[in-house]
Amino acid sequence: MEDLIAKDLIYKQAHQCIIASDYHCATAEPALKLASLQMQIVYGDHDPCKHIPGFLTTNESVKNFVPKHLFSSKKPNDWEALILKQHSLLGKPLSNEEAKREYIDTVRNFEHYGTTFFPPCKTLNNRLLPSKVVIGVNYEGIKTFKTRDKDAHVTKHLFTDIYSWSSSASTFAFEYGTQFDSTKFTFETKHGAIIASTIQTYIDLLVQLLKNGDSDAEESETVSSEK
């Protein structure tokens, strides 16, 4: 996170997922906190002479501060007033980098932080799932969501529970359970290869972390025995 370029990319991805409602703000409170930090990042410290009614709504930029699923719950002018007020309450001045760091730290507490979501796809031959779902992959495993509601997942399978996965030009599938007792989910999607590649990347990283952990443990034991 000390790498400024990396921090900026992580922040931009987090902001995009918040505005698109991929990372779900259940209420206006966390959404306004993030919006005030976004104001700080884009426009700097609060200026009562400049940040007045119309500052965000004149060019409809207020939409870039509020999650999509919440925006229609209030009028644009009301959202603007709340955002400007929250921005004025941030307290001590924050640098651009400090505001980005706080934005990222806030979003990291969201349930689906770090999840890659893939376009809705059709479920094939399985009554345990809705006819269409959104597939999400993160460091924990694979989740499926209702196409219009990412607030609650339909299924969640940790990588430790997943027995195998495969893809073709038009499908993605994975099995969970054991070699002798498993359940298979198959989906119709053009993104099967990308989903499989994303899973493999996480698996490779997790394996490497485990290996590094074992190496650290062995090194610690060696040092202790030498002492």
C-alpha positions in Angstrom: 0.0 0.0 0.0 3.0 2.3 0.2 3.3 2.1 -3.6 1.4 5.2 -4.8 0.5 3.7 -8.2 -0.8 0.5 -6.6 -2.8 2.5 -4.0 -4.3 4.6 -6.7 -5.4 1.5 -8.8 -6.8 -0.2 -5.7 -8.7 3.0 -4.8 -10.1 3.4 -8.3 -11.3 -0.2 -8.4 -12.9 0.1 -5.0 -14.7 3.3 -6.0 -16.0 1.8 -9.2 -17.3 -1.2 -7.3 -19.1 1.0 -4.8 -20.7 3.2 -7.4 -21.8 0.1 -9.4 -23.2 -1.4 -6.2 -20.9 -4.5 -6.6 -19.8 -3.7 -3.0 -23.1 -3.3 -1.3 -23.8 -0.3 1.0 -26.8 -1.4 2.9 -27.6 2.1 4.2 -26.9 5.7 3.3 -24.5 6.2 6.3 -21.5 4.2 4.9 -22.3 5.6 1.4 -22.1 9.2 2.7 -18.8 8.5 4.5 -17.3 7.2 1.3 -18.8 10.1 -0.7 -17.2 12.6 1.6 -13.8 10.9 1.2 -14.4 10.9 -2.6 -15.0 14.7 -2.4 -11.8 15.1 -0.5 -9.9 13.1 -3.1 -11.3 14.9 -6.1 -11.8 18.5 -4.8 -9.6 18.7 -1.7 -10.5 20.3 1.7 -14.0 21.7 2.2 -14.4 25.3 1.0 -17.6 26.8 2.3 -17.4 29.5 -0.4 -17.0 27.0 -3.2 -18.7 23.8 -2.1 -22.2 25.2 -2.2 -25.6 23.9 -3.5 -25.2 23.2 -7.2 -21.5 22.4 -7.0 -22.2 18.7 -7.8 -25.7 18.8 -9.3 -25.0 21.3 -12.1 -23.2 18.7 -14.2 -24.8 15.7 -12.6 -21.5 14.6 -11.1 -23.4 13.7 -7.9 -24.0 10.3 -9.6 -20.3 9.6 -9.3 -20.5 9.8 -5.5 -23.6 7.6 -4.7 -24.1 3.9 -5.1 -26.4 3.1 -8.0 -28.9 1.1 -5.9 -29.3 4.0 -3.4 -29.3 6.9 -5.8 -33.1 6.9 -6.6 -34.0 6.9 -2.8 -33.3 10.6 -2.6 -33.4 13.6 -5.0 -30.0 14.7 -6.4 -30.2 18.0 -4.5 -30.7 16.1 -1.2 -27.8 13.8 -1.9 -25.6 16.8 -2.7 -26.5 18.6 0.5 -25.7 15.5 2.6 -22.4 14.9 0.8 -21.3 18.5 1.2 -22.2 18.5 4.9 -20.4 15.2 5.5 -17.4 16.5 3.6 -17.3 19.6 5.9 -17.3 17.3 9.0 -14.2 15.3 8.0 -12.3 17.3 10.6 -8.5 17.7 10.1 -7.3 18.3 6.5 -6.5 15.1 4.7 -4.0 14.8 1.9 -5.1 13.0 -1.3 -3.1 9.9 -0.4 -4.5 9.9 3.2 -8.0 10.1 1.8 -7.4 7.3 -0.6 -6.0 5.1 2.2 -9.0 5.8 4.4 -11.4 5.1 1.5 -9.7 1.7 0.8 -9.6 0.8 4.5 -13.4 1.5 4.8 -14.3 -0.5 1.7 -12.1 -3.4 2.9 -14.6 -4.1 5.6 -17.4 -4.7 3.1 -18.3 -8.4 2.8 -17.6 -8.7 -0.9 -14.4 -6.7 -1.0 -11.9 -8.2 -3.5 -14.5 -10.2 -5.3 -14.4 -10.4 -9.1 -18.0 -10.5 -10.4 -18.8 -12.0 -13.8 -21.8 -11.2 -16.0 -25.1 -13.0 -15.2 -25.1 -16.5 -16.6 -27.7 -19.3 -17.0 -27.6 -22.2 -14.6 -27.7 -25.6 -16.4 -29.4 -28.7 -15.0 -29.4 -27.8 -11.3 -32.4 -27.0 -9.2 -30.4 -25.8 -6.2 -29.8 -22.5 -7.9 -31.9 -19.8 -9.6 -32.2 -20.0 -13.4 -29.6 -17.1 -13.7 -26.9 -16.1 -11.3 -23.8 -13.9 -11.0 -20.6 -15.7 -10.2 -18.1 -14.1 -7.8 -14.6 -15.3 -7.1 -12.3 -14.0 -4.3 -9.6 -15.3 -2.1 -12.0 -17.5 -0.1 -13.7 -19.3 -3.0 -16.7 -19.2 -5.3 -20.0 -17.5 -4.6 -23.2 -17.3 -6.6 -25.6 -14.3 -6.3 -29.0 -13.4 -7.5 -28.7 -11.3 -10.6 -30.4 -8.3 -9.0 -29.2 -8.6 -5.4 -25.6 -9.0 -4.4 -26.5 -8.2 -0.8 -26.9 -11.9 -0.1 -25.2 -14.7 -1.8 -27.1 -17.8 -2.9 -24.2 -20.3 -2.4 -20.7 -20.0 -1.0 -18.0 -22.6 -1.5 -14.5 -22.3 0.0 -11.6 -23.4 -2.1 -11.1 -26.2 0.5 -14.5 -27.5 -0.4 -14.1 -27.4 -4.2 -13.1 -30.7 -5.7 -12.6 -29.6 -9.4 -13.4 -26.9 -12.0 -13.5 -26.7 -15.8 -14.4 -24.5 -18.6 -15.2 -24.5 -22.3 -16.0 -21.8 -24.9 -19.5 -21.6 -23.6 -19.6 -23.1 -20.1 -18.0 -23.0 -16.7 -18.4 -25.8 -14.1 -17.2 -26.7 -10.6 -17.7 -29.6 -8.2 -17.6 -29.4 -4.5 -17.5 -32.2 -1.9 -15.2 -35.1 -2.2 -14.1 -37.6 -4.9 -16.7 -40.0 -3.7 -19.6 -37.6 -2.9 -19.7 -34.4 -4.9 -22.2 -31.9 -6.4 -21.6 -30.2 -9.7 -22.8 -26.8 -10.9 -22.6 -25.9 -14.6 -23.2 -22.5 -16.1 -23.6 -21.2 -19.6 -21.1 -18.4 -20.0 -18.6 -17.0 -22.5 -16.3 -16.1 -19.6 -15.6 -19.7 -18.4 -11.9 -19.5 -19.3 -11.5 -16.2 -17.4 -13.3 -17.6 -14.3 -11.1 -20.7 -14.3 -8.0 -18.6 -14.7 -9.0 -16.3 -11.8 -9.6 -19.3 -9.6 -6.2 -20.8 -10.6 -4.4 -17.6 -9.8 -5.9 -17.5 -6.3 -5.1 -21.2 -5.8 -1.5 -20.6 -6.8 -1.2 -17.6 -4.5 -2.7 -19.6 -1.6 -0.3 -22.5 -2.2 2.6 -20.1 -2.2 1.5 -18.5 1.0 1.2 -21.9 2.7 4.7 -22.8 1.4 6.1 -19.6 2.7 4.4 -20.2 6.0 6.0 -23.6 6.3 9.4 -22.2 5.4 9.0 -19.5 8.1 8.0 -22.1 10.6 11.0 -24.3 9.8 13.4 -21.4 9.9 12.0 -20.4 13.3 12.4 -23.9 14.6 16.0 -24.1 13.3 16.9 -20.8 15.0 15.3 -21.9 18.2 17.2 -25.2 18.2 20.5 -23.4 17.4 19.9 -21.2 20.4 
